[in-house]
Amino acid sequence: MIEINLAQIPNQSFSLQLNNVFYQITLRYVINLMTCTIKRDDKVVIENVRCEPNQQIIPYNYLEDGNFAFITIDNEYPIYTRFNVDQFLVYASAEELEVSRGTA
């Protein structure tokens, strides 16, 4: 599992390559919640979806080359002021996801 370093700012965009897949991620603060847009190899996977605590962000199994999740304490919703303090964005590879589901 890889922890993605986030800035403690309300709106941010960044790109990264993981397991030969190019991701562009945009996080936005909108009326007391964070939203997320993810493009994978320049194709929109999700757009302006509310960030949920401790849940996979990309919801469709057929889209998984890996997946992202916000890890938070006590199922609190992600908020930029707590990024990298007690809320973290992580990436799990397809293999790690299989192991966590017990299907490997």
N, CA and C atoms as a LAMMPS dump frame, in Angstrom:
ITEM: TIMESTEP
0
ITEM: NUMBER OF ATOMS
312
ITEM: BOX BOUNDS ff ff ff
-5.0000000000000000e+02 5.0000000000000000e+02
-5.0000000000000000e+02 5.0000000000000000e+02
-5.0000000000000000e+02 5.0000000000000000e+02
ITEM: ATOMS id mol type element x y z
1 1 1 N 0.855 -1.166 0
2 1 2 C 0 0 0
3 1 3 C 0.905 1.235 0
4 2 1 N 0.501 2.219 -0.774
5 2 2 C 1.285 3.442 -0.906
6 2 3 C 0.476 4.604 -0.348
7 3 1 N 1.103 5.398 0.503
8 3 2 C 0.459 6.602 1.028
9 3 3 C 0.789 7.765 0.093
10 4 1 N -0.25 8.476 -0.338
11 4 2 C -0.105 9.611 -1.245
12 4 3 C -0.029 10.88 -0.405
13 5 1 N 1.029 11.652 -0.578
14 5 2 C 1.196 12.884 0.18
15 5 3 C 0.241 13.955 -0.347
16 6 1 N -0.56 14.525 0.531
17 6 2 C -1.506 15.578 0.162
18 6 3 C -1.138 16.885 0.845
19 7 1 N -1.477 17.992 0.199
20 7 2 C -1.296 19.307 0.813
21 7 3 C -2.515 19.612 1.676
22 8 1 N -2.313 20.416 2.7
23 8 2 C -3.445 20.823 3.542
24 8 3 C -4.044 22.108 2.98
25 9 1 N -4.519 22.001 1.741
26 9 2 C -5.188 23.113 1.069
27 9 3 C -6.519 22.604 0.528
28 10 1 N -7.513 23.493 0.388
29 10 2 C -8.86 23.034 0.033
30 10 3 C -8.993 22.452 -1.374
31 11 1 N -8.245 22.963 -2.332
32 11 2 C -8.358 22.495 -3.715
33 11 3 C -6.973 22.164 -4.241
34 12 1 N -6.843 20.957 -4.793
35 12 2 C -5.541 20.545 -5.297
36 12 3 C -5.697 19.503 -6.396
37 13 1 N -4.743 19.515 -7.309
38 13 2 C -4.684 18.538 -8.389
39 13 3 C -3.26 18.032 -8.492
40 14 1 N -3.12 16.756 -8.798
41 14 2 C -1.792 16.19 -8.955
42 14 3 C -1.877 14.958 -9.855
43 15 1 N -0.743 14.565 -10.378
44 15 2 C -0.645 13.398 -11.247
45 15 3 C 0.384 12.448 -10.673
46 16 1 N 0.184 11.155 -10.909
47 16 2 C 1.147 10.162 -10.482
48 16 3 C 0.992 8.922 -11.33
49 17 1 N 2.061 8.168 -11.434
50 17 2 C 2.027 6.916 -12.161
51 17 3 C 2.226 5.783 -11.169
52 18 1 N 1.283 4.847 -11.195
53 18 2 C 1.318 3.692 -10.295
54 18 3 C 1.045 2.433 -11.109
55 19 1 N 1.919 1.459 -11.013
56 19 2 C 1.755 0.186 -11.736
57 19 3 C 1.476 0.41 -13.217
58 20 1 N 2.243 1.299 -13.838
59 20 2 C 2.134 1.605 -15.268
60 20 3 C 0.81 2.24 -15.67
61 21 1 N 0.103 2.827 -14.726
62 21 2 C -1.134 3.551 -15.005
63 21 3 C -0.919 4.998 -14.574
64 22 1 N -1.312 5.936 -15.438
65 22 2 C -1.16 7.357 -15.162
66 22 3 C -2.472 7.89 -14.599
67 23 1 N -2.431 8.414 -13.366
68 23 2 C -3.611 8.956 -12.7
69 23 3 C -3.491 10.467 -12.568
70 24 1 N -4.605 11.149 -12.77
71 24 2 C -4.725 12.569 -12.463
72 24 3 C -5.847 12.67 -11.433
73 25 1 N -5.54 13.259 -10.282
74 25 2 C -6.508 13.339 -9.186
75 25 3 C -6.732 14.803 -8.836
76 26 1 N -7.995 15.169 -8.706
77 26 2 C -8.366 16.519 -8.29
78 26 3 C -9.241 16.404 -7.048
79 27 1 N -8.838 17.098 -5.997
80 27 2 C -9.628 17.163 -4.759
81 27 3 C -10.133 18.582 -4.601
82 28 1 N -11.408 18.714 -4.255
83 28 2 C -12.024 20.03 -4.081
84 28 3 C -12.821 20.064 -2.778
85 29 1 N -12.762 21.211 -2.133
86 29 2 C -13.556 21.455 -0.922
87 29 3 C -14.824 22.171 -1.357
88 30 1 N -15.981 21.558 -1.068
89 30 2 C -17.278 22.109 -1.469
90 30 3 C -18.229 22.022 -0.285
91 31 1 N -18.543 23.146 0.315
92 31 2 C -19.519 23.232 1.409
93 31 3 C -19.334 22.117 2.439
94 32 1 N -18.224 22.149 3.151
95 32 2 C -17.919 21.229 4.25
96 32 3 C -17.7 19.778 3.846
97 33 1 N -17.376 19.52 2.594
98 33 2 C -17.025 18.161 2.196
99 33 3 C -15.999 18.222 1.078
100 34 1 N -15.314 17.108 0.905
101 34 2 C -14.322 16.994 -0.151
102 34 3 C -14.903 16.155 -1.286
103 35 1 N -14.616 16.588 -2.527
104 35 2 C -14.991 15.798 -3.688
105 35 3 C -13.722 15.382 -4.425
106 36 1 N -13.861 14.346 -5.22
107 36 2 C -12.705 13.783 -5.917
108 36 3 C -13.063 13.494 -7.369
109 37 1 N -12.144 13.85 -8.253
110 37 2 C -12.208 13.459 -9.66
111 37 3 C -10.941 12.669 -9.949
112 38 1 N -11.105 11.529 -10.607
113 38 2 C -9.953 10.71 -10.976
114 38 3 C -10.029 10.42 -12.467
115 39 1 N -8.925 10.707 -13.151
116 39 2 C -8.738 10.299 -14.539
117 39 3 C -7.655 9.235 -14.549
118 40 1 N -7.888 8.207 -15.343
119 40 2 C -6.907 7.141 -15.494
120 40 3 C -6.519 7.064 -16.957
121 41 1 N -5.254 7.298 -17.23
122 41 2 C -4.774 7.353 -18.615
123 41 3 C -5.649 8.285 -19.456
124 42 1 N -5.916 9.475 -18.903
125 42 2 C -6.679 10.564 -19.544
126 42 3 C -8.162 10.276 -19.746
127 43 1 N -8.691 9.224 -19.136
128 43 2 C -10.125 8.931 -19.209
129 43 3 C -10.731 9.122 -17.826
130 44 1 N -11.854 9.835 -17.754
131 44 2 C -12.505 10.097 -16.475
132 44 3 C -13.072 8.793 -15.917
133 45 1 N -12.658 8.484 -14.687
134 45 2 C -13.157 7.3 -13.99
135 45 3 C -14.288 7.705 -13.053
136 46 1 N -14.061 8.762 -12.268
137 46 2 C -15.11 9.362 -11.432
138 46 3 C -14.965 10.871 -11.534
139 47 1 N -16.067 11.579 -11.337
140 47 2 C -16.019 13.028 -11.432
141 47 3 C -16.838 13.65 -10.311
142 48 1 N -16.165 14.459 -9.503
143 48 2 C -16.795 15.211 -8.411
144 48 3 C -17.623 14.339 -7.479
145 49 1 N -17.064 13.194 -7.109
146 49 2 C -17.715 12.267 -6.187
147 49 3 C -17.308 12.625 -4.763
148 50 1 N -18.265 12.593 -3.847
149 50 2 C -17.983 12.884 -2.442
150 50 3 C -16.988 11.881 -1.892
151 51 1 N -15.972 12.37 -1.207
152 51 2 C -14.974 11.5 -0.583
153 51 3 C -15.568 10.871 0.67
154 52 1 N -15.538 9.566 0.722
155 52 2 C -16.08 8.806 1.842
156 52 3 C -14.922 8.267 2.681
157 53 1 N -15.151 8.088 3.971
158 53 2 C -14.089 7.534 4.817
159 53 3 C -13.968 6.025 4.652
160 54 1 N -12.72 5.549 4.564
161 54 2 C -12.415 4.121 4.621
162 54 3 C -13.16 3.288 3.58
163 55 1 N -13.387 3.876 2.409
164 55 2 C -14.06 3.189 1.308
165 55 3 C -13.217 3.328 0.05
166 56 1 N -13.273 2.335 -0.813
167 56 2 C -12.59 2.455 -2.093
168 56 3 C -13.224 3.596 -2.878
169 57 1 N -12.393 4.385 -3.524
170 57 2 C -12.902 5.534 -4.271
171 57 3 C -13.433 5.102 -5.633
172 58 1 N -12.702 4.239 -6.339
173 58 2 C -13.16 3.755 -7.639
174 58 3 C -14.077 2.566 -7.374
175 59 1 N -15.39 2.715 -7.611
176 59 2 C -16.347 1.711 -7.144
177 59 3 C -16.53 0.49 -8.026
178 60 1 N -16.018 0.482 -9.238
179 60 2 C -16.321 -0.612 -10.153
180 60 3 C -15.145 -1.569 -10.25
181 61 1 N -15.41 -2.843 -9.975
182 61 2 C -14.334 -3.837 -9.989
183 61 3 C -13.63 -3.895 -11.338
184 62 1 N -14.358 -3.734 -12.434
185 62 2 C -13.724 -3.844 -13.741
186 62 3 C -12.787 -2.681 -14.044
187 63 1 N -12.816 -1.628 -13.246
188 63 2 C -11.913 -0.502 -13.435
189 63 3 C -10.636 -0.647 -12.631
190 64 1 N -10.516 -1.697 -11.863
191 64 2 C -9.416 -1.79 -10.919
192 64 3 C -8.109 -2.268 -11.535
193 65 1 N -7.175 -1.345 -11.63
194 65 2 C -5.773 -1.685 -11.789
195 65 3 C -5.138 -1.473 -10.433
196 66 1 N -5.968 -1.079 -9.513
197 66 2 C -5.627 -0.672 -8.172
198 66 3 C -6.724 0.288 -7.751
199 67 1 N -6.672 0.745 -6.534
200 67 2 C -7.722 1.653 -6.072
201 67 3 C -7.18 2.538 -4.966
202 68 1 N -7.892 3.612 -4.714
203 68 2 C -7.548 4.598 -3.698
204 68 3 C -8.595 4.572 -2.597
205 69 1 N -8.196 5.032 -1.403
206 69 2 C -9.131 5.172 -0.284
207 69 3 C -8.591 6.236 0.665
208 70 1 N -9.5 6.94 1.309
209 70 2 C -9.127 7.836 2.395
210 70 3 C -9.249 7.056 3.69
211 71 1 N -8.141 6.93 4.409
212 71 2 C -8.142 6.257 5.706
213 71 3 C -8.29 7.338 6.771
214 72 1 N -9.34 7.208 7.584
215 72 2 C -9.62 8.198 8.622
216 72 3 C -9.906 7.5 9.945
217 73 1 N -9.864 8.261 11.011
218 73 2 C -10.168 7.753 12.341
219 73 3 C -11.66 7.923 12.608
220 74 1 N -12.273 6.932 13.225
221 74 2 C -13.683 6.973 13.627
222 74 3 C -14.626 7.28 12.464
223 75 1 N -14.264 6.836 11.259
224 75 2 C -15.099 7.044 10.065
225 75 3 C -15.47 8.501 9.821
226 76 1 N -14.582 9.401 10.198
227 76 2 C -14.823 10.817 9.922
228 76 3 C -14.589 11.075 8.442
229 77 1 N -15.397 11.949 7.873
230 77 2 C -15.253 12.271 6.46
231 77 3 C -13.965 13.051 6.231
232 78 1 N -13.281 12.773 5.132
233 78 2 C -12.036 13.478 4.839
234 78 3 C -12.25 14.994 4.733
235 79 1 N -11.298 15.743 5.285
236 79 2 C -11.314 17.202 5.209
237 79 3 C -9.859 17.658 5.09
238 80 1 N -9.604 18.596 4.225
239 80 2 C -8.227 18.98 3.881
240 80 3 C -7.387 19.41 5.077
241 81 1 N -7.991 19.972 6.111
242 81 2 C -7.22 20.45 7.261
243 81 3 C -6.589 19.307 8.056
244 82 1 N -7.031 18.059 7.806
245 82 2 C -6.505 16.905 8.541
246 82 3 C -5.701 15.955 7.666
247 83 1 N -5.508 16.336 6.384
248 83 2 C -4.692 15.51 5.5
249 83 3 C -3.298 15.353 6.086
250 84 1 N -2.801 14.128 6.062
251 84 2 C -1.461 13.768 6.529
252 84 3 C -1.262 13.987 8.027
253 85 1 N -2.329 14.253 8.757
254 85 2 C -2.279 14.319 10.22
255 85 3 C -2.9 13.033 10.755
256 86 1 N -4.206 12.883 10.557
257 86 2 C -4.877 11.634 10.926
258 86 3 C -5.84 11.17 9.827
259 87 1 N -5.676 11.741 8.632
260 87 2 C -6.422 11.313 7.451
261 87 3 C -5.437 11.189 6.295
262 88 1 N -5.49 10.033 5.609
263 88 2 C -4.489 9.731 4.599
264 88 3 C -5.14 9.156 3.353
265 89 1 N -4.618 9.562 2.195
266 89 2 C -5.024 8.951 0.937
267 89 3 C -4.029 7.84 0.638
268 90 1 N -4.541 6.635 0.401
269 90 2 C -3.674 5.495 0.117
270 90 3 C -4.085 4.852 -1.201
271 91 1 N -3.126 4.16 -1.787
272 91 2 C -3.35 3.407 -3.017
273 91 3 C -2.994 1.952 -2.74
274 92 1 N -3.872 1.056 -3.168
275 92 2 C -3.607 -0.377 -3.065
276 92 3 C -3.605 -0.959 -4.476
277 93 1 N -2.608 -1.766 -4.784
278 93 2 C -2.518 -2.399 -6.098
279 93 3 C -3.626 -3.443 -6.247
280 94 1 N -3.826 -3.889 -7.473
281 94 2 C -4.82 -4.94 -7.728
282 94 3 C -4.512 -6.194 -6.915
283 95 1 N -3.222 -6.525 -6.799
284 95 2 C -2.826 -7.706 -6.028
285 95 3 C -3.163 -7.54 -4.554
286 96 1 N -2.899 -6.348 -4.01
287 96 2 C -3.223 -6.089 -2.599
288 96 3 C -4.727 -6.147 -2.362
289 97 1 N -5.504 -5.66 -3.322
290 97 2 C -6.96 -5.727 -3.196
291 97 3 C -7.461 -7.161 -3.217
292 98 1 N -6.867 -7.99 -4.071
293 98 2 C -7.238 -9.402 -4.111
294 98 3 C -6.966 -10.091 -2.783
295 99 1 N -5.802 -9.82 -2.216
296 99 2 C -5.432 -10.412 -0.929
297 99 3 C -6.419 -9.967 0.154
298 100 1 N -6.78 -8.693 0.157
299 100 2 C -7.688 -8.176 1.191
300 100 3 C -9.086 -8.782 1.059
301 101 1 N -9.455 -9.19 -0.157
302 101 2 C -10.756 -9.835 -0.366
303 101 3 C -10.682 -11.336 -0.166
304 102 1 N -9.457 -11.851 -0.025
305 102 2 C -9.303 -13.287 0.158
306 102 3 C -9.479 -14.082 -1.116
307 103 1 N -9.242 -13.434 -2.288
308 103 2 C -9.421 -14.139 -3.547
309 103 3 C -8.105 -14.478 -4.228
310 104 1 N -6.991 -14.198 -3.566
311 104 2 C -5.688 -14.481 -4.201
312 104 3 C -5.274 -15.912 -3.979
